[in-house]
């Protein structure tokens, strides 16, 4: 008895998949894709912020290490 139910479910998969991919395509057409210059600018911002945070954390780590060594010795 379960076999006809499985076949009817299988028949629904094709049209549902086509509908899904049509909706995906419509949504992708709405996306604002960045230009080369926008991508370059965003990359520069990410690199600058990353280097700034890394430098700050490195300095804090160095200072705390120095203080802990001074206290323990």
Backbone as CSV, one residue per row, in Angstrom:
resi,resn,N_x,N_y,N_z,CA_x,CA_y,CA_z,C_x,C_y,C_z
1,UNK,0.808,-1.201,0.000,0.000,0.000,0.000,0.851,1.264,0.000
2,UNK,2.033,1.192,0.539,2.865,2.379,0.643,3.486,2.752,-0.693
3,UNK,3.564,1.810,-1.619,4.211,2.077,-2.901,3.490,3.150,-3.718
4,UNK,2.179,3.160,-3.857,1.528,4.244,-4.607,1.743,5.614,-3.968
5,UNK,1.786,5.677,-2.646,2.045,6.951,-1.974,3.440,7.450,-2.303
6,UNK,4.403,6.541,-2.337,5.771,6.922,-2.670,5.870,7.401,-4.112
7,UNK,5.140,6.760,-5.014,5.172,7.167,-6.423,4.534,8.541,-6.613
8,UNK,3.463,8.808,-5.887,2.833,10.123,-6.028,3.743,11.209,-5.458
9,UNK,4.453,10.900,-4.376,5.405,11.867,-3.837,6.554,12.101,-4.808
10,UNK,6.981,11.046,-5.483,8.071,11.161,-6.445,7.654,12.008,-7.643
11,UNK,6.410,11.933,-8.058,5.924,12.739,-9.183,5.885,14.227,-8.838
12,UNK,5.742,14.564,-7.546,5.683,15.957,-7.125,7.073,16.593,-7.050
13,UNK,8.122,15.789,-6.975,9.467,16.315,-6.775,9.919,17.130,-7.979
14,UNK,9.688,16.659,-9.183,10.142,17.347,-10.394,9.614,18.769,-10.508
15,UNK,8.297,18.967,-10.497,7.768,20.328,-10.596,8.181,21.217,-9.420
16,UNK,8.275,20.639,-8.232,8.702,21.432,-7.076,10.145,21.876,-7.220
17,UNK,10.992,21.000,-7.760,12.400,21.359,-7.952,12.532,22.462,-8.990
18,UNK,11.773,22.355,-10.083,11.812,23.384,-11.124,11.335,24.712,-10.550
19,UNK,10.268,24.685,-9.774,9.749,25.902,-9.150,10.785,26.508,-8.201
20,UNK,11.453,25.664,-7.423,12.470,26.141,-6.495,13.591,26.857,-7.240
21,UNK,14.110,26.239,-8.308,15.215,26.856,-9.042,14.782,28.125,-9.774
22,UNK,13.545,28.194,-10.206,13.041,29.436,-10.801,13.016,30.560,-9.762
23,UNK,12.570,30.243,-8.550,12.550,31.251,-7.484,13.962,31.673,-7.091
24,UNK,14.898,30.719,-7.055,16.291,31.052,-6.748,16.834,32.006,-7.797
25,UNK,16.575,31.714,-9.063,17.064,32.563,-10.148,16.481,33.979,-10.039
26,UNK,15.198,34.088,-9.710,14.586,35.403,-9.552,15.221,36.183,-8.400
27,UNK,15.524,35.501,-7.304,16.157,36.180,-6.172,17.581,36.612,-6.521
28,UNK,18.308,35.784,-7.260,19.673,36.146,-7.641,19.700,37.366,-8.559
29,UNK,18.651,37.569,-9.317,18.595,38.751,-10.187,18.394,40.028,-9.380
30,UNK,17.878,39.910,-8.146,17.650,41.075,-7.293,18.914,41.493,-6.526
31,UNK,19.907,40.620,-6.498,21.112,40.877,-5.708,21.918,42.006,-6.329
32,UNK,22.436,42.897,-5.453,23.357,43.940,-5.919,24.756,43.343,-5.882
33,UNK,25.291,43.014,-7.054,26.627,42.454,-7.125,27.620,43.606,-7.117
34,UNK,28.626,43.582,-6.240,29.557,44.711,-6.147,30.441,44.815,-7.387
35,UNK,30.806,46.057,-7.689,31.724,46.284,-8.802,33.139,45.942,-8.341
36,UNK,34.061,45.958,-9.264,35.455,45.678,-8.938,35.983,46.704,-7.928
37,UNK,35.638,47.976,-8.125,36.106,49.022,-7.211,35.511,48.860,-5.815
38,UNK,34.231,48.491,-5.724,33.612,48.272,-4.414,34.266,47.093,-3.693
39,UNK,34.554,46.050,-4.439,35.207,44.884,-3.850,36.611,45.242,-3.367
40,UNK,37.338,46.005,-4.164,38.677,46.440,-3.789,38.624,47.284,-2.513
41,UNK,37.699,48.230,-2.447,37.580,49.104,-1.281,37.231,48.300,-0.028
42,UNK,36.319,47.375,-0.149,35.932,46.560,1.002,37.099,45.685,1.463
43,UNK,37.878,45.172,0.530,39.037,44.346,0.870,40.083,45.166,1.615
44,UNK,40.309,46.395,1.157,41.274,47.270,1.829,40.811,47.560,3.253
45,UNK,39.535,47.830,3.442,39.009,48.103,4.784,39.215,46.891,5.685
46,UNK,38.922,45.711,5.191,39.083,44.488,5.994,40.548,44.293,6.376
47,UNK,41.457,44.495,5.437,42.880,44.321,5.735,43.378,45.341,6.754
48,UNK,42.965,46.592,6.621,43.395,47.634,7.562,42.867,47.342,8.961
49,UNK,41.598,46.992,9.065,41.020,46.686,10.383,41.694,45.458,10.984
50,UNK,41.954,44.447,10.182,42.606,43.232,10.674,44.005,43.536,11.195
51,UNK,44.769,44.301,10.429,46.120,44.651,10.869,46.093,45.516,12.130
52,UNK,45.144,46.424,12.226,45.026,47.265,13.411,44.707,46.439,14.649
53,UNK,43.747,45.563,14.537,43.367,44.724,15.686,44.509,43.777,16.052
54,UNK,45.173,43.197,15.053,46.291,42.287,15.324,47.421,43.023,16.034
55,UNK,47.726,44.236,15.605,48.774,45.024,16.255,48.391,45.348,17.693
56,UNK,47.162,45.764,17.893,46.695,46.080,19.253,46.785,44.858,20.159
57,UNK,46.288,43.720,19.682,46.325,42.510,20.503,47.756,42.056,20.760
58,UNK,48.637,42.223,19.778,50.041,41.876,19.972,50.687,42.738,21.034
59,UNK,50.402,44.038,21.013,50.955,44.943,22.018,50.419,44.626,23.418
60,UNK,49.144,44.358,23.521,48.549,43.997,24.818,49.169,42.692,25.323
61,UNK,49.326,41.720,24.460,49.935,40.445,24.843,51.368,40.662,25.324
62,UNK,52.128,41.461,24.591,53.507,41.744,24.975,53.565,42.432,26.335
63,UNK,52.710,43.435,26.547,52.710,44.174,27.804,52.318,43.274,28.971
64,UNK,51.287,42.469,28.795,50.867,41.579,29.880,51.925,40.520,30.172
65,UNK,52.565,39.995,29.150,53.632,39.017,29.346,54.781,39.643,30.123
66,UNK,55.144,40.861,29.755,56.231,41.567,30.453,55.873,41.793,31.916
67,UNK,54.637,42.243,32.173,54.219,42.481,33.554,54.185,41.206,34.389
68,UNK,53.686,40.133,33.820,53.606,38.866,34.552,55.003,38.343,34.851
69,UNK,55.922,38.435,33.883,57.298,38.009,34.121,57.945,38.843,35.226
70,UNK,57.662,40.155,35.205,58.252,41.046,36.207,57.704,40.717,37.598
71,UNK,56.429,40.396,37.691,55.832,40.079,38.993,56.331,38.737,39.502
72,UNK,56.462,37.754,38.624,56.846,36.406,39.049,58.351,36.267,39.326
73,UNK,59.163,37.152,38.811,60.601,36.995,39.035,61.125,37.861,40.148
